[in-house]
Amino acid sequence: MIPRRLVRSADRDTDPGVIAAVVLLAAAIGLTASPSRSAGTEVGPTPSARPSPAALAALDCDHLSARDIRDTLAAAPAPRIIAISGSFDLVTMDSFARFLAAMGYPAERIRNPADGAWSYPSSQASASIAGLRGWHYERDGLVPLLIGYSGGGMLVMRTLHELAGAFAQQIAVVNPQTGETLPRNAIVDPQSGRTRAVLGLTVPYACVLATGSLPRLLLGQWTMLGKLHDVPDTVDEFTAFVIPWDPIAGTFPGSAQYAATGSAHVRNVTLPASYRHTDLPRTEQLAADPATRAWIDGYRPDAIAPLPEGVDTMNLIHAADIWHSVARQWCHAAKRATPQ
């Protein structure tokens, strides 16, 4: 389990008095808690040797094939992925995390090192998420990627603003294995060998799924109402996925889109209206079906092919888009981490 000192409100302004009302609302719309802490079945490759610098250099990170993933990247260094579940863990990101592993991402780079869980609870503090990212970067030389669903997307956004100094001028390093907050706010940058603050550390890629303003209002997360759609410079590439007419997220025609406050590259992707808010993380079956997996393998954001026919394609678009971005980031990170 996540240590209790880390499991507190992700937004310090959250009113605890609204929790019971939200849980009742969730029950009314058919939400049930997902078992987010089960060990599950390990999937994905377990390579024994790293690929050669020449093999990595030959990869086109924007056009990776399934063979590239299997034969080369599977044995390369991979950034840790922090997949954050929805509010109160009513819907977890476990299925999505297992989808990434089934597509070839190393499972040990997704699982929470504290307890082996596939996903992280959105009840964690943004300062803790930022602090453990500093810990990982100092040891791995790879900055973790952030993926958040619903309330977890709010925590992703708050973490980006936390790293930008919106809530404090210092961020303590956090040991993700023990949950201990360390008595320092700086790390040794593995790239330069110099000491640097955790504050200002840039995330290579982050995305949010069905994260709107209405729950922030209902949950009393006042400090994020004005910041939710502003993407700071503490992320390089950012994608927001929204469902039109999503009553849970509160996204309707004319709703605010996510926009960069500076240099971040931001994309807003509108998903089919047939997608359901509470089902968005359910994706692991897409990696198991040959037709949908082949479509994902061939996915390109700038040239989307017609969806495969005769199979269940629910959640296929955001699953493919996120996998494409994750694999691309993995490829670039592996090249940077491998001496030429």
LUMLO-45171 format. One record per residue (C-alpha): residue in one letter; x, y, z; residue number from 0. Coordinates in steps of 0.25 Angstrom, whole numbers. Example, Ala and Ser with C-alpha at 12.3 -4.5 7.8 and 13.67 -1.06 7.14 Angstrom:
LUMLO-45171
atom resn = A	east = 49	north = -18	up = 31	resi = 0
atom resn = S	east = 55	north = -4	up = 29	resi = 1
***
This chain:
LUMLO-45171
atom resn = M	east = 0	north = 0	up = 0	resi = 0
atom resn = I	east = 4	north = 15	up = -2	resi = 1
atom resn = P	east = 9	north = 20	up = 12	resi = 2
atom resn = R	east = -1	north = 28	up = 19	resi = 3
atom resn = R	east = 7	north = 40	up = 20	resi = 4
atom resn = L	east = 7	north = 41	up = 4	resi = 5
atom resn = V	east = -8	north = 38	up = 3	resi = 6
atom resn = R	east = -14	north = 51	up = 5	resi = 7
atom resn = S	east = -22	north = 61	up = -3	resi = 8
atom resn = A	east = -16	north = 64	up = -16	resi = 9
atom resn = D	east = -22	north = 78	up = -15	resi = 10
atom resn = R	east = -20	north = 84	up = -1	resi = 11
atom resn = D	east = -33	north = 91	up = -3	resi = 12
atom resn = T	east = -42	north = 79	up = -5	resi = 13
atom resn = D	east = -54	north = 79	up = 5	resi = 14
atom resn = P	east = -55	north = 65	up = 11	resi = 15
atom resn = G	east = -70	north = 68	up = 13	resi = 16
atom resn = V	east = -73	north = 65	up = -1	resi = 17
atom resn = I	east = -67	north = 52	up = -2	resi = 18
atom resn = A	east = -79	north = 44	up = 3	resi = 19
atom resn = A	east = -88	north = 52	up = -7	resi = 20
atom resn = V	east = -78	north = 48	up = -18	resi = 21
atom resn = V	east = -78	north = 33	up = -15	resi = 22
atom resn = L	east = -93	north = 33	up = -15	resi = 23
atom resn = L	east = -93	north = 40	up = -28	resi = 24
atom resn = A	east = -83	north = 29	up = -33	resi = 25
atom resn = A	east = -92	north = 18	up = -28	resi = 26
atom resn = A	east = -104	north = 24	up = -35	resi = 27
atom resn = I	east = -97	north = 24	up = -49	resi = 28
atom resn = G	east = -92	north = 10	up = -47	resi = 29
atom resn = L	east = -78	north = 12	up = -43	resi = 30
atom resn = T	east = -72	north = 1	up = -35	resi = 31
atom resn = A	east = -58	north = 0	up = -29	resi = 32
atom resn = S	east = -47	north = -7	up = -37	resi = 33
atom resn = P	east = -37	north = -16	up = -30	resi = 34
atom resn = S	east = -25	north = -7	up = -32	resi = 35
atom resn = R	east = -15	north = -14	up = -23	resi = 36
atom resn = S	east = -15	north = -28	up = -28	resi = 37
atom resn = A	east = -3	north = -33	up = -34	resi = 38
atom resn = G	east = -9	north = -38	up = -47	resi = 39
atom resn = T	east = -1	north = -46	up = -57	resi = 40
atom resn = E	east = 12	north = -41	up = -62	resi = 41
atom resn = V	east = 12	north = -39	up = -77	resi = 42
atom resn = G	east = 22	north = -34	up = -87	resi = 43
atom resn = P	east = 36	north = -38	up = -90	resi = 44
atom resn = T	east = 48	north = -40	up = -80	resi = 45
atom resn = P	east = 60	north = -37	up = -89	resi = 46
atom resn = S	east = 74	north = -41	up = -84	resi = 47
atom resn = A	east = 83	north = -32	up = -92	resi = 48
atom resn = R	east = 83	north = -17	up = -96	resi = 49
atom resn = P	east = 82	north = -14	up = -111	resi = 50
atom resn = S	east = 95	north = -9	up = -118	resi = 51
atom resn = P	east = 96	north = 6	up = -120	resi = 52
atom resn = A	east = 96	north = 3	up = -135	resi = 53
atom resn = A	east = 82	north = -4	up = -134	resi = 54
atom resn = L	east = 76	north = 8	up = -126	resi = 55
atom resn = A	east = 82	north = 18	up = -135	resi = 56
atom resn = A	east = 75	north = 11	up = -147	resi = 57
atom resn = L	east = 61	north = 13	up = -140	resi = 58
atom resn = D	east = 52	north = 24	up = -146	resi = 59
atom resn = C	east = 45	north = 28	up = -133	resi = 60
atom resn = D	east = 33	north = 34	up = -140	resi = 61
atom resn = H	east = 30	north = 21	up = -148	resi = 62
atom resn = L	east = 33	north = 9	up = -139	resi = 63
atom resn = S	east = 28	north = -5	up = -143	resi = 64
atom resn = A	east = 24	north = -16	up = -134	resi = 65
atom resn = R	east = 37	north = -23	up = -138	resi = 66
atom resn = D	east = 45	north = -10	up = -134	resi = 67
atom resn = I	east = 38	north = -11	up = -120	resi = 68
atom resn = R	east = 40	north = -26	up = -119	resi = 69
atom resn = D	east = 54	north = -28	up = -124	resi = 70
atom resn = T	east = 61	north = -15	up = -120	resi = 71
atom resn = L	east = 54	north = -6	up = -110	resi = 72
atom resn = A	east = 49	north = -17	up = -101	resi = 73
atom resn = A	east = 63	north = -18	up = -96	resi = 74
atom resn = A	east = 66	north = -3	up = -95	resi = 75
atom resn = P	east = 65	north = 6	up = -83	resi = 76
atom resn = A	east = 51	north = 11	up = -82	resi = 77
atom resn = P	east = 45	north = 23	up = -74	resi = 78
atom resn = R	east = 36	north = 19	up = -62	resi = 79
atom resn = I	east = 21	north = 22	up = -65	resi = 80
atom resn = I	east = 13	north = 27	up = -54	resi = 81
atom resn = A	east = -2	north = 24	up = -57	resi = 82
atom resn = I	east = -11	north = 31	up = -48	resi = 83
atom resn = S	east = -26	north = 26	up = -45	resi = 84
atom resn = G	east = -39	north = 34	up = -44	resi = 85
atom resn = S	east = -44	north = 40	up = -32	resi = 86
atom resn = F	east = -45	north = 31	up = -19	resi = 87
atom resn = D	east = -40	north = 19	up = -28	resi = 88
atom resn = L	east = -54	north = 16	up = -33	resi = 89
atom resn = V	east = -48	north = 14	up = -47	resi = 90
atom resn = T	east = -34	north = 10	up = -47	resi = 91
atom resn = M	east = -23	north = 11	up = -58	resi = 92
atom resn = D	east = -20	north = -4	up = -56	resi = 93
atom resn = S	east = -25	north = -9	up = -69	resi = 94
atom resn = F	east = -18	north = 2	up = -77	resi = 95
atom resn = A	east = -5	north = -1	up = -70	resi = 96
atom resn = R	east = -6	north = -15	up = -73	resi = 97
atom resn = F	east = -10	north = -11	up = -88	resi = 98
atom resn = L	east = 4	north = -4	up = -88	resi = 99
atom resn = A	east = 11	north = -16	up = -83	resi = 100
atom resn = A	east = 4	north = -25	up = -93	resi = 101
atom resn = M	east = 8	north = -16	up = -104	resi = 102
atom resn = G	east = 23	north = -18	up = -100	resi = 103
atom resn = Y	east = 26	north = -8	up = -89	resi = 104
atom resn = P	east = 34	north = -14	up = -78	resi = 105
atom resn = A	east = 24	north = -17	up = -66	resi = 106
atom resn = E	east = 34	north = -13	up = -56	resi = 107
atom resn = R	east = 35	north = 1	up = -61	resi = 108
atom resn = I	east = 20	north = 3	up = -59	resi = 109
atom resn = R	east = 17	north = -4	up = -46	resi = 110
atom resn = N	east = 18	north = 4	up = -33	resi = 111
atom resn = P	east = 31	north = 1	up = -26	resi = 112
atom resn = A	east = 25	north = 3	up = -13	resi = 113
atom resn = D	east = 14	north = -9	up = -14	resi = 114
atom resn = G	east = 15	north = -14	up = -28	resi = 115
atom resn = A	east = 1	north = -8	up = -32	resi = 116
atom resn = W	east = -1	north = -5	up = -47	resi = 117
atom resn = S	east = -6	north = 9	up = -44	resi = 118
atom resn = Y	east = -5	north = 20	up = -34	resi = 119
atom resn = P	east = -17	north = 26	up = -26	resi = 120
atom resn = S	east = -21	north = 41	up = -29	resi = 121
atom resn = S	east = -21	north = 43	up = -14	resi = 122
atom resn = Q	east = -6	north = 46	up = -14	resi = 123
atom resn = A	east = -1	north = 60	up = -12	resi = 124
atom resn = S	east = 5	north = 66	up = -25	resi = 125
atom resn = A	east = 17	north = 70	up = -17	resi = 126
atom resn = S	east = 19	north = 55	up = -14	resi = 127
atom resn = I	east = 18	north = 51	up = -29	resi = 128
atom resn = A	east = 28	north = 62	up = -33	resi = 129
atom resn = G	east = 37	north = 58	up = -22	resi = 130
atom resn = L	east = 38	north = 43	up = -26	resi = 131
atom resn = R	east = 40	north = 47	up = -40	resi = 132
atom resn = G	east = 53	north = 54	up = -36	resi = 133
atom resn = W	east = 57	north = 42	up = -28	resi = 134
atom resn = H	east = 55	north = 33	up = -41	resi = 135
atom resn = Y	east = 62	north = 43	up = -50	resi = 136
atom resn = E	east = 74	north = 43	up = -41	resi = 137
atom resn = R	east = 75	north = 28	up = -41	resi = 138
atom resn = D	east = 71	north = 25	up = -55	resi = 139
atom resn = G	east = 75	north = 37	up = -63	resi = 140
atom resn = L	east = 61	north = 36	up = -69	resi = 141
atom resn = V	east = 49	north = 45	up = -65	resi = 142
atom resn = P	east = 36	north = 38	up = -62	resi = 143
atom resn = L	east = 24	north = 40	up = -72	resi = 144
atom resn = L	east = 11	north = 44	up = -66	resi = 145
atom resn = I	east = -3	north = 38	up = -70	resi = 146
atom resn = G	east = -15	north = 42	up = -62	resi = 147
atom resn = Y	east = -30	north = 38	up = -64	resi = 148
atom resn = S	east = -41	north = 47	up = -59	resi = 149
atom resn = G	east = -37	north = 51	up = -44	resi = 150
atom resn = G	east = -23	north = 46	up = -47	resi = 151
atom resn = G	east = -22	north = 55	up = -59	resi = 152
atom resn = M	east = -25	north = 67	up = -49	resi = 153
atom resn = L	east = -13	north = 61	up = -41	resi = 154
atom resn = V	east = -4	north = 61	up = -54	resi = 155
atom resn = M	east = -8	north = 76	up = -56	resi = 156
atom resn = R	east = -5	north = 80	up = -42	resi = 157
atom resn = T	east = 8	north = 72	up = -42	resi = 158
atom resn = L	east = 12	north = 80	up = -54	resi = 159
atom resn = H	east = 9	north = 93	up = -47	resi = 160
atom resn = E	east = 16	north = 88	up = -35	resi = 161
atom resn = L	east = 28	north = 86	up = -43	resi = 162
atom resn = A	east = 27	north = 100	up = -48	resi = 163
atom resn = G	east = 26	north = 106	up = -34	resi = 164
atom resn = A	east = 12	north = 110	up = -34	resi = 165
atom resn = F	east = 10	north = 105	up = -19	resi = 166
atom resn = A	east = 23	north = 105	up = -13	resi = 167
atom resn = Q	east = 37	north = 109	up = -16	resi = 168
atom resn = Q	east = 44	north = 96	up = -12	resi = 169
atom resn = I	east = 40	north = 81	up = -14	resi = 170
atom resn = A	east = 46	north = 70	up = -5	resi = 171
atom resn = V	east = 51	north = 58	up = -11	resi = 172
atom resn = V	east = 42	north = 46	up = -8	resi = 173
atom resn = N	east = 47	north = 31	up = -8	resi = 174
atom resn = P	east = 36	north = 24	up = -16	resi = 175
atom resn = Q	east = 40	north = 10	up = -9	resi = 176
atom resn = T	east = 37	north = 14	up = 5	resi = 177
atom resn = G	east = 29	north = 27	up = 3	resi = 178
atom resn = E	east = 39	north = 35	up = 12	resi = 179
atom resn = T	east = 41	north = 50	up = 9	resi = 180
atom resn = L	east = 56	north = 52	up = 9	resi = 181
atom resn = P	east = 62	north = 64	up = 16	resi = 182
atom resn = R	east = 67	north = 70	up = 3	resi = 183
atom resn = N	east = 60	north = 77	up = -9	resi = 184
atom resn = A	east = 72	north = 75	up = -19	resi = 185
atom resn = I	east = 77	north = 64	up = -27	resi = 186
atom resn = V	east = 90	north = 61	up = -35	resi = 187
atom resn = D	east = 86	north = 62	up = -49	resi = 188
atom resn = P	east = 91	north = 49	up = -56	resi = 189
atom resn = Q	east = 93	north = 56	up = -69	resi = 190
atom resn = S	east = 102	north = 67	up = -65	resi = 191
atom resn = G	east = 107	north = 62	up = -51	resi = 192
atom resn = R	east = 103	north = 75	up = -45	resi = 193
atom resn = T	east = 93	north = 78	up = -33	resi = 194
atom resn = R	east = 80	north = 83	up = -37	resi = 195
atom resn = A	east = 66	north = 86	up = -31	resi = 196
atom resn = V	east = 55	north = 76	up = -33	resi = 197
atom resn = L	east = 47	north = 89	up = -35	resi = 198
atom resn = G	east = 46	north = 92	up = -50	resi = 199
atom resn = L	east = 49	north = 77	up = -55	resi = 200
atom resn = T	east = 42	north = 76	up = -68	resi = 201
atom resn = V	east = 33	north = 64	up = -72	resi = 202
atom resn = P	east = 36	north = 58	up = -86	resi = 203
atom resn = Y	east = 21	north = 54	up = -88	resi = 204
atom resn = A	east = 8	north = 55	up = -80	resi = 205
atom resn = C	east = -6	north = 53	up = -84	resi = 206
atom resn = V	east = -20	north = 54	up = -77	resi = 207
atom resn = L	east = -32	north = 46	up = -80	resi = 208
atom resn = A	east = -46	north = 52	up = -78	resi = 209
atom resn = T	east = -41	north = 62	up = -68	resi = 210
atom resn = G	east = -51	north = 74	up = -67	resi = 211
atom resn = S	east = -54	north = 86	up = -58	resi = 212
atom resn = L	east = -68	north = 81	up = -52	resi = 213
atom resn = P	east = -62	north = 71	up = -43	resi = 214
atom resn = R	east = -52	north = 81	up = -38	resi = 215
atom resn = L	east = -63	north = 90	up = -34	resi = 216
atom resn = L	east = -71	north = 79	up = -28	resi = 217
atom resn = L	east = -59	north = 74	up = -20	resi = 218
atom resn = G	east = -55	north = 88	up = -15	resi = 219
atom resn = Q	east = -42	north = 87	up = -22	resi = 220
atom resn = W	east = -42	north = 102	up = -23	resi = 221
atom resn = T	east = -27	north = 105	up = -26	resi = 222
atom resn = M	east = -28	north = 97	up = -39	resi = 223
atom resn = L	east = -40	north = 103	up = -45	resi = 224
atom resn = G	east = -32	north = 114	up = -51	resi = 225
atom resn = K	east = -20	north = 105	up = -55	resi = 226
atom resn = L	east = -26	north = 92	up = -60	resi = 227
atom resn = H	east = -26	north = 96	up = -75	resi = 228
atom resn = D	east = -12	north = 104	up = -74	resi = 229
atom resn = V	east = -1	north = 95	up = -78	resi = 230
atom resn = P	east = 12	north = 100	up = -72	resi = 231
atom resn = D	east = 26	north = 99	up = -78	resi = 232
atom resn = T	east = 29	north = 87	up = -68	resi = 233
atom resn = V	east = 25	north = 77	up = -79	resi = 234
atom resn = D	east = 30	north = 76	up = -93	resi = 235
atom resn = E	east = 18	north = 69	up = -100	resi = 236
atom resn = F	east = 4	north = 68	up = -94	resi = 237
atom resn = T	east = -9	north = 62	up = -100	resi = 238
atom resn = A	east = -23	north = 64	up = -94	resi = 239
atom resn = F	east = -34	north = 54	up = -98	resi = 240
atom resn = V	east = -48	north = 58	up = -96	resi = 241
atom resn = I	east = -62	north = 52	up = -99	resi = 242
atom resn = P	east = -72	north = 62	up = -104	resi = 243
atom resn = W	east = -84	north = 63	up = -95	resi = 244
atom resn = D	east = -77	north = 57	up = -84	resi = 245
atom resn = P	east = -86	north = 60	up = -72	resi = 246
atom resn = I	east = -76	north = 54	up = -62	resi = 247
atom resn = A	east = -64	north = 63	up = -66	resi = 248
atom resn = G	east = -74	north = 74	up = -70	resi = 249
atom resn = T	east = -68	north = 76	up = -84	resi = 250
atom resn = F	east = -79	north = 81	up = -94	resi = 251
atom resn = P	east = -78	north = 89	up = -107	resi = 252
atom resn = G	east = -70	north = 102	up = -104	resi = 253
atom resn = S	east = -63	north = 96	up = -92	resi = 254
atom resn = A	east = -49	north = 101	up = -90	resi = 255
atom resn = Q	east = -38	north = 94	up = -97	resi = 256
atom resn = Y	east = -24	north = 91	up = -91	resi = 257
atom resn = A	east = -14	north = 102	up = -96	resi = 258
atom resn = A	east = 1	north = 104	up = -94	resi = 259
atom resn = T	east = 5	north = 116	up = -85	resi = 260
atom resn = G	east = 19	north = 116	up = -92	resi = 261
atom resn = S	east = 27	north = 106	up = -100	resi = 262
atom resn = A	east = 20	north = 93	up = -97	resi = 263
atom resn = H	east = 14	north = 85	up = -109	resi = 264
atom resn = V	east = -1	north = 83	up = -106	resi = 265
atom resn = R	east = -11	north = 74	up = -114	resi = 266
atom resn = N	east = -26	north = 74	up = -111	resi = 267
atom resn = V	east = -32	north = 61	up = -116	resi = 268
atom resn = T	east = -47	north = 59	up = -117	resi = 269
atom resn = L	east = -51	north = 45	up = -115	resi = 270
atom resn = P	east = -64	north = 39	up = -121	resi = 271
atom resn = A	east = -77	north = 42	up = -114	resi = 272
atom resn = S	east = -80	north = 27	up = -112	resi = 273
atom resn = Y	east = -68	north = 26	up = -102	resi = 274
atom resn = R	east = -72	north = 25	up = -88	resi = 275
atom resn = H	east = -65	north = 33	up = -77	resi = 276
atom resn = T	east = -64	north = 21	up = -67	resi = 277
atom resn = D	east = -59	north = 12	up = -77	resi = 278
atom resn = L	east = -48	north = 19	up = -83	resi = 279
atom resn = P	east = -37	north = 12	up = -76	resi = 280
atom resn = R	east = -42	north = -2	up = -81	resi = 281
atom resn = T	east = -32	north = -5	up = -92	resi = 282
atom resn = E	east = -24	north = -17	up = -89	resi = 283
atom resn = Q	east = -33	north = -26	up = -98	resi = 284
atom resn = L	east = -29	north = -17	up = -110	resi = 285
atom resn = A	east = -15	north = -22	up = -109	resi = 286
atom resn = A	east = -20	north = -37	up = -109	resi = 287
atom resn = D	east = -29	north = -36	up = -121	resi = 288
atom resn = P	east = -20	north = -37	up = -134	resi = 289
atom resn = A	east = -29	north = -27	up = -142	resi = 290
atom resn = T	east = -28	north = -16	up = -132	resi = 291
atom resn = R	east = -14	north = -19	up = -128	resi = 292
atom resn = A	east = -10	north = -18	up = -143	resi = 293
atom resn = W	east = -17	north = -5	up = -144	resi = 294
atom resn = I	east = -10	north = 1	up = -132	resi = 295
atom resn = D	east = 4	north = -4	up = -137	resi = 296
atom resn = G	east = 1	north = 4	up = -150	resi = 297
atom resn = Y	east = -5	north = 16	up = -143	resi = 298
atom resn = R	east = 0	north = 30	up = -147	resi = 299
atom resn = P	east = -6	north = 43	up = -141	resi = 300
atom resn = D	east = -5	north = 50	up = -154	resi = 301
atom resn = A	east = -11	north = 39	up = -163	resi = 302
atom resn = I	east = -22	north = 31	up = -156	resi = 303
atom resn = A	east = -26	north = 19	up = -163	resi = 304
atom resn = P	east = -41	north = 14	up = -163	resi = 305
atom resn = L	east = -44	north = 6	up = -151	resi = 306
atom resn = P	east = -44	north = -9	up = -153	resi = 307
atom resn = E	east = -58	north = -15	up = -155	resi = 308
atom resn = G	east = -65	north = -27	up = -148	resi = 309
atom resn = V	east = -58	north = -25	up = -135	resi = 310
atom resn = D	east = -60	north = -16	up = -122	resi = 311
atom resn = T	east = -52	north = -3	up = -125	resi = 312
atom resn = M	east = -57	north = 4	up = -112	resi = 313
atom resn = N	east = -45	north = 12	up = -106	resi = 314
atom resn = L	east = -36	north = 9	up = -118	resi = 315
atom resn = I	east = -33	north = 23	up = -122	resi = 316
atom resn = H	east = -27	north = 28	up = -109	resi = 317
atom resn = A	east = -20	north = 15	up = -106	resi = 318
atom resn = A	east = -13	north = 15	up = -119	resi = 319
atom resn = D	east = -10	north = 30	up = -118	resi = 320
atom resn = I	east = -4	north = 29	up = -104	resi = 321
atom resn = W	east = 4	north = 16	up = -108	resi = 322
atom resn = H	east = 10	north = 23	up = -120	resi = 323
atom resn = S	east = 14	north = 35	up = -111	resi = 324
atom resn = V	east = 20	north = 26	up = -100	resi = 325
atom resn = A	east = 27	north = 17	up = -110	resi = 326
atom resn = R	east = 33	north = 30	up = -117	resi = 327
atom resn = Q	east = 38	north = 35	up = -103	resi = 328
atom resn = W	east = 43	north = 22	up = -100	resi = 329
atom resn = C	east = 51	north = 21	up = -113	resi = 330
atom resn = H	east = 57	north = 35	up = -111	resi = 331
atom resn = A	east = 60	north = 33	up = -96	resi = 332
atom resn = A	east = 67	north = 19	up = -99	resi = 333
atom resn = K	east = 76	north = 27	up = -110	resi = 334
atom resn = R	east = 80	north = 37	up = -100	resi = 335
atom resn = A	east = 83	north = 27	up = -89	resi = 336
atom resn = T	east = 92	north = 18	up = -98	resi = 337
atom resn = P	east = 106	north = 23	up = -101	resi = 338
atom resn = Q	east = 109	north = 24	up = -116	resi = 339
***
